[in-house]
Amino acid sequence: MSSISALPTFEKLNDSNYSMWKHNMQAHLMVKSLWGITSGDETMPSTADPTAVIAWKEKAGQAAGSIYLMLESQVQVMVTQHLSDLVVMWKKLKDLNEQVNPTTRFNAYAEFFNIYKKDDESLTSLVSRVERAL
């Protein structure tokens, strides 16, 4: 029986849930002993042992398939060409969803730290605005 007999129960990756999805997906791959291949820590063995290479490729295929099936269709389109290179596919998903841009961060911090209580505003309303900004 295959090591990916059932899909995980957490939500598929969409345009707004990457931060939670990546941890769930990593944990799922760890449970299935597929995380080492996905992270790039476990590389393909030398071609001297064809059985080991076949086993490694099988595990890589299982990991890639597991990840791909846990993507919404609009995300699948973005990584389909990397389906045969698991490490590149995982990195592409990260690059698409973790935008590390100093300007964006600065603007977010500036907006957050410029929140003040208005004279006619209740504390409940202020807290609500702060939570939305976070």
Secondary structure by P-SEA (a helix, b strand, c coil): cccccccccccccccccaaaaaaaaaaaaaaacccccccccccccccccaaaaaaaaaaaaaaaaaaaaaccaaaaaacccccccaaaaaaaaaaacccccaaaaaaaaaaaaaccccccccaaaaaaaaaaac
